[in-house]
Amino acid sequence: MKKLMVTVLCVFVLTIRAAAQEHVYTLAEAAEFHSQWNLDNWDDGGPLMRYVFLNMTEFFNHSIIPRGGLVRPLEKALRPEVARFITTTGAGKKSLQDYTKESTVDGALVLHKGKIVFESYPRMRNVDLHLYMSVSKVLASTLIALLEDRGNIDVLKPVDAYIPALAHSGWARVPVRDVLDMASGIGCLELEAGAYSNPATCYYQFEASLGWQRPTAATLDNTFEFIKGLKSHRPPGEAYEYTSVDTFMLGWLAEVATGRKYSDLLSTEIWQKMGAESAAVISASRRGVPIAHGGVSSTLRDMARFGLLFTPAGRAGKNPLISDRYLANIQKRGRPDVFRAAPDETVKYVDGEPARHNSYQWDFVMNDGDFFKSGFGGQGLYISPSRDLVIVFFGVLDENGKRNEMTRVARQLAKSGLF
């Protein structure tokens, strides 16, 4: 009997070790991905994209976002009914557990009342730092909101009131609030045809100046000079038009308003105060310019800790980091008319349900007060304050450029009645 118990224990330990090593890349695999990588293909999809998104510091310059102080514990209270929840996707009806395993999801986690009720890592380790892409944007907007709370920034003032060098640019007289809501009117649009592939487009040159696209003879080495040269193509505050240059402006504004580096601000104002378990990193140009619109990488649990700041479980106590004012600005003080004027109709619906508005870089706010931010390739942060619920996920595109459907799944889960 004792021998049998030892045998079972050995098998159990070996199984745990095998699971822990399942997503560890070998030296040969890493070398092969490095031989394949270039500035044209690193985010095209498939295994190469996944390796790069999990190992950004091997390919691009970065700054560290240090953690500090006590780690906020996330108690595990797994609920089988959440894992069994039936999702509806283009692949048919599948349980949440099966969908994460069978799609391109790298990791997914659900927090309810501050506790982990679902957690899955089908294609990464829980210690891996995964690229956020555009989920990074709500870190920038939250920094601005914190500075707004302290009276350091008035979002009704134009950006050139804080950065005088913009006084004779397209940014002149553009209120900070319009930049926060992706309604600056600046004519450097991210969703125009060829924005990521055609060097003749403004947006391509923006990312080339930061080192995320292949530079051309027209590429400026100084991103700040590039931003200063942009022109407006419509009045500010007229329509929601998605462009990451607005987020870059928020990062620049936060640095100028405080006289501190963006990575240091993220560390001291958010990362350390939320009780992160690991340091994060942020991609930067060769000049050290932070890629505020998409460059943050962290563990999945730390993304969840950030989302927790917006829920009752994370706001308990006398002085929550996320103020009542900021939360109300997201949920109740958006501008539906600006949102409805968006040229792209696809941004206005979630799983067929119309969103109410966008606000402070959050992609959409629903009528029940839930809000969400997505990232290219399959990242997401879904927050439901009324349900004390946070849903986070990482992913990449498949070989055909298809992303996971976790955005609609998150909405379905929030409305499921389980919370």
C-alpha positions in Angstrom: 0.0 0.0 0.0 2.8 2.4 0.9 4.6 1.6 -2.4 1.4 2.3 -4.3 1.0 5.6 -2.5 4.6 6.6 -3.4 4.0 5.6 -7.0 0.8 7.7 -7.2 2.6 10.6 -5.6 5.5 10.4 -8.1 3.0 10.3 -11.0 1.3 13.4 -9.5 4.5 15.3 -9.2 5.6 14.4 -12.7 2.2 15.5 -14.0 2.6 18.9 -12.2 6.1 19.3 -13.6 5.0 18.4 -17.1 2.1 21.0 -16.9 4.5 23.6 -15.6 6.9 22.9 -18.5 4.2 22.7 -21.2 4.5 26.3 -22.3 8.3 26.6 -21.8 10.0 27.3 -25.2 13.2 25.3 -25.9 16.4 26.9 -26.9 16.0 25.6 -30.4 12.4 26.9 -30.6 13.5 30.4 -29.4 16.3 30.5 -32.0 13.9 29.5 -34.8 11.5 32.3 -33.9 14.3 34.8 -33.8 15.4 33.7 -37.3 11.8 34.2 -38.6 11.1 37.5 -36.9 11.2 40.9 -38.7 9.3 44.2 -38.5 6.9 43.1 -41.2 5.7 39.8 -39.7 5.9 39.9 -35.9 2.2 40.5 -35.3 0.8 38.7 -38.3 -0.5 35.7 -36.3 0.4 32.2 -35.4 3.2 30.7 -33.3 5.7 33.5 -34.1 3.2 36.2 -33.0 2.6 34.3 -29.7 6.3 33.9 -29.0 6.9 37.6 -29.6 3.9 38.7 -27.5 5.2 36.6 -24.7 8.8 37.7 -25.1 8.7 41.4 -26.2 11.9 42.3 -24.4 13.9 40.0 -26.7 12.9 42.0 -29.8 12.3 45.7 -28.7 13.7 48.3 -26.3 11.8 48.4 -23.0 11.5 50.3 -19.8 10.7 48.6 -16.5 7.5 49.3 -14.5 8.7 48.2 -11.0 6.3 46.8 -8.5 6.6 47.6 -4.8 5.0 47.1 -1.4 2.6 44.3 -0.4 1.2 42.1 -3.1 -2.6 42.1 -3.2 -3.6 38.5 -2.7 -6.1 37.0 -5.2 -7.9 34.2 -3.4 -8.8 31.2 -5.6 -12.4 30.2 -5.3 -12.9 28.3 -8.5 -16.5 27.8 -9.6 -17.1 24.8 -11.9 -20.3 26.4 -13.2 -18.3 29.3 -14.6 -16.0 26.9 -16.5 -19.0 25.1 -17.8 -20.8 28.2 -18.9 -22.0 27.8 -22.5 -20.7 30.5 -24.8 -22.0 31.3 -28.3 -19.4 32.0 -30.9 -18.7 31.6 -34.5 -17.3 28.1 -33.7 -20.7 27.2 -32.2 -21.8 26.6 -28.6 -18.9 25.7 -26.3 -18.2 25.8 -22.6 -15.9 28.6 -21.5 -13.3 26.1 -20.5 -13.4 24.4 -23.9 -13.5 27.6 -25.9 -10.4 28.9 -24.2 -8.6 25.6 -25.0 -9.8 25.3 -28.6 -9.4 29.0 -29.7 -6.4 31.3 -29.9 -6.8 32.4 -26.2 -3.4 32.3 -24.4 -4.9 32.9 -21.0 -8.2 33.9 -19.4 -9.2 34.8 -15.8 -12.5 35.8 -14.1 -12.6 37.7 -10.8 -15.8 37.9 -8.8 -15.8 40.0 -5.6 -12.1 40.0 -5.8 -11.7 36.2 -6.0 -10.6 34.0 -8.9 -13.5 32.0 -10.0 -12.0 30.9 -13.3 -8.4 30.8 -14.5 -7.0 29.1 -17.6 -3.6 29.2 -19.3 -3.9 27.1 -22.4 -1.0 28.6 -24.3 1.2 30.5 -21.7 2.4 30.3 -18.1 0.9 32.3 -15.3 4.2 34.0 -14.8 4.6 35.1 -18.4 4.5 38.8 -19.3 2.1 39.0 -22.2 1.8 42.1 -24.4 -1.4 44.1 -23.8 -1.4 45.9 -27.1 -4.2 48.6 -26.9 -5.4 47.5 -23.4 -2.4 49.7 -22.5 -4.4 52.7 -23.4 -6.6 52.7 -20.3 -3.4 52.9 -18.1 -2.7 56.2 -19.9 -6.2 57.5 -19.4 -6.2 56.4 -15.8 -3.0 58.3 -15.2 -4.6 61.4 -16.6 -7.7 60.8 -14.4 -5.5 60.6 -11.3 -3.8 63.9 -12.2 -7.2 65.4 -12.9 -8.4 64.3 -9.4 -5.4 66.2 -7.9 -6.0 69.3 -10.0 -2.8 68.9 -12.0 -4.8 68.7 -15.3 -8.0 70.3 -16.3 -9.4 68.1 -19.1 -11.5 71.0 -20.5 -8.4 72.9 -21.3 -6.6 72.4 -24.6 -3.5 70.3 -24.8 -1.4 73.2 -26.0 -2.1 74.9 -22.6 0.2 72.2 -21.1 2.5 71.6 -24.1 3.1 75.1 -25.7 5.1 73.6 -28.5 1.7 72.4 -29.9 0.3 75.9 -30.2 0.8 76.1 -34.0 0.0 72.5 -34.7 -3.2 70.6 -35.4 -3.5 70.0 -31.7 -4.0 73.7 -30.9 -7.3 74.3 -29.0 -8.0 70.6 -28.8 -9.4 69.9 -25.3 -7.8 67.1 -23.3 -11.3 65.5 -22.9 -11.5 65.1 -26.7 -8.2 63.4 -26.8 -9.3 61.1 -23.9 -12.4 60.2 -25.9 -10.6 59.6 -29.2 -12.3 62.6 -30.8 -9.3 64.9 -31.3 -10.1 65.4 -35.0 -6.4 64.8 -35.8 -6.1 63.3 -39.3 -3.9 60.3 -38.5 -6.4 57.5 -38.5 -5.6 54.0 -37.4 -8.5 52.3 -39.1 -8.0 53.7 -42.6 -7.0 51.3 -45.3 -3.3 50.4 -45.3 -2.6 52.1 -41.9 -0.4 49.2 -40.8 1.0 48.2 -44.2 1.3 51.3 -46.4 4.3 53.5 -45.7 2.4 56.4 -47.3 -0.2 56.5 -44.5 0.2 58.8 -41.5 -0.4 56.0 -39.0 2.3 53.8 -40.5 4.9 56.5 -40.1 3.8 57.1 -36.5 4.6 53.5 -35.6 7.7 53.5 -37.7 9.0 56.5 -35.7 8.6 54.3 -32.6 10.3 51.3 -34.1 7.3 49.0 -34.5 7.2 49.3 -38.3 10.0 49.2 -40.8 11.3 52.8 -41.3 11.4 54.5 -44.7 13.2 57.5 -46.0 10.2 59.6 -44.8 10.3 58.3 -41.2 11.1 60.8 -38.5 13.5 59.6 -35.8 11.8 61.8 -33.2 8.2 60.8 -32.5 7.5 64.1 -30.7 8.4 66.0 -33.8 6.2 63.8 -35.8 3.2 64.4 -33.5 3.8 68.1 -33.6 3.5 68.1 -37.4 0.1 66.5 -37.5 -2.9 68.4 -38.8 -6.6 68.2 -37.9 -9.1 67.0 -40.5 -12.3 67.8 -38.5 -13.3 69.8 -35.5 -12.4 68.2 -32.1 -15.3 66.6 -30.2 -17.3 65.9 -33.4 -16.8 62.1 -33.8 -15.1 59.1 -32.2 -12.3 58.1 -34.5 -9.9 55.5 -33.2 -6.3 56.5 -33.4 -3.4 55.7 -31.1 -1.8 59.1 -31.6 -4.4 60.3 -29.1 -3.0 57.9 -26.5 0.5 59.0 -27.3 -0.6 62.5 -26.6 -1.9 61.5 -23.2 1.4 59.9 -22.3 3.3 63.0 -23.3 0.8 65.2 -21.4 1.3 63.1 -18.2 5.1 63.4 -18.5 5.0 67.1 -19.0 2.5 67.7 -16.2 4.6 65.9 -13.7 8.2 66.1 -15.0 8.5 62.4 -14.6 9.1 59.5 -17.0 5.9 57.6 -18.1 7.2 54.2 -16.8 7.9 55.7 -13.4 4.4 57.2 -13.3 2.8 53.9 -14.1 4.9 52.3 -11.4 4.3 54.7 -8.5 0.8 55.8 -9.3 -0.8 52.5 -10.4 1.4 49.4 -10.3 2.7 49.7 -6.7 -0.6 51.0 -5.3 -2.7 48.1 -6.8 -0.4 45.5 -5.2 1.1 44.0 -8.4 2.8 40.6 -8.0 5.4 41.3 -10.8 7.1 44.1 -12.4 5.7 45.0 -15.8 7.5 46.3 -18.9 6.7 48.9 -21.6 8.1 49.0 -25.1 10.0 52.1 -26.0 11.6 53.5 -29.1 15.4 53.5 -29.4 15.2 57.0 -27.9 13.4 55.7 -24.9 10.0 57.1 -25.9 7.3 55.0 -24.3 4.8 53.2 -26.5 1.9 54.2 -24.3 -0.8 53.1 -26.7 0.2 49.4 -26.9 3.5 48.5 -25.3 2.7 47.3 -21.8 3.3 43.6 -20.9 2.4 42.0 -17.6 1.0 38.8 -16.1 -2.6 38.1 -16.5 -3.2 38.3 -12.8 -1.7 41.8 -12.7 -4.0 42.9 -15.5 -6.9 41.6 -13.4 -5.6 43.5 -10.3 -5.7 46.7 -12.4 -9.3 45.9 -13.4 -10.2 45.2 -9.8 -9.5 48.9 -8.9 -12.8 49.8 -10.7 -15.0 47.3 -8.8 -16.5 47.4 -5.2 -14.0 44.8 -4.0 -11.1 46.9 -5.2 -12.5 50.2 -4.1 -13.3 49.3 -0.5 -11.8 51.6 2.1 -11.7 55.4 2.6 -9.5 56.5 -0.3 -9.9 54.2 -3.3 -7.4 54.8 -6.1 -10.2 55.1 -8.6 -12.4 58.0 -7.5 -16.1 58.3 -7.7 -15.6 61.1 -10.1 -13.5 59.1 -12.5 -15.8 56.1 -12.4 -18.8 58.3 -13.0 -17.0 59.9 -16.0 -16.6 56.5 -17.5 -20.1 55.1 -16.8 -22.4 58.1 -16.9 -20.7 61.2 -18.5 -19.8 59.8 -21.9 -21.0 61.4 -25.0 -23.3 59.1 -27.0 -23.6 61.7 -29.8 -19.8 61.6 -30.4 -19.8 57.8 -30.2 -22.7 57.5 -32.7 -20.9 59.8 -35.1 -18.0 57.2 -35.4 -17.4 56.4 -39.1 -16.9 52.7 -38.3 -20.2 51.0 -37.4 -18.5 47.9 -36.1 -17.3 49.7 -32.9 -20.8 50.4 -31.8 -22.0 46.9 -31.1 -21.0 44.1 -28.7 -22.4 40.6 -29.6 -25.2 42.4 -31.5 -26.0 44.7 -28.6 -25.6 48.5 -29.0 -23.1 50.2 -26.7 -24.0 53.5 -25.2 -20.8 55.5 -25.6 -17.0 55.3 -25.3 -15.1 57.3 -22.7 -11.5 57.8 -21.4 -10.0 55.4 -23.9 -12.5 52.6 -23.0 -13.8 51.2 -26.2 -17.4 51.0 -25.1 -19.7 51.5 -22.1 -22.9 49.5 -22.1 -26.3 50.8 -20.8 -25.8 48.7 -17.6 -22.5 50.5 -16.8 -20.2 47.7 -17.9 -17.1 48.9 -19.8 -14.3 47.3 -21.9 -11.0 47.8 -23.6 -9.6 45.5 -26.3 -6.1 45.0 -27.7 -5.0 43.9 -31.1 -4.7 40.2 -31.5 -7.1 39.2 -28.7 -6.4 41.0 -25.5 -9.2 42.3 -23.3 -10.3 43.9 -20.0 -14.0 43.7 -19.2 -15.3 45.4 -16.0 -18.7 45.2 -14.5 -18.8 47.3 -11.3 -22.5 46.5 -10.6 -21.6 42.7 -10.6 -18.2 43.2 -8.9 -16.8 41.3 -11.9 -13.6 41.5 -13.9 -12.8 39.4 -17.0 -9.4 39.5 -18.5 -7.8 37.6 -21.4 -4.8 37.4 -23.6 -4.5 35.9 -27.1 -3.0 36.2 -30.6 -4.3 35.9 -34.2 -4.2 32.5 -35.8 -2.3 31.9 -39.0 -5.2 33.3 -41.0 -5.4 36.5 -39.1 -8.5 35.5 -37.1 -8.7 36.6 -33.4 -10.6 35.0 -30.5 -14.2 36.0 -29.7 -13.7 36.6 -26.0 -15.1 40.1 -26.2 -18.6 38.8 -26.9 -18.0 35.9 -24.6 -17.2 38.3 -21.7 -20.4 40.1 -22.4 -22.4 36.9 -22.4 -20.7 35.8 -19.2 -21.5 39.1 -17.5 -25.2 38.7 -18.5 -25.4 35.0 -17.6 -26.9 35.4 -14.2 -23.9 33.7 -12.6 -22.9 36.9 -10.9 
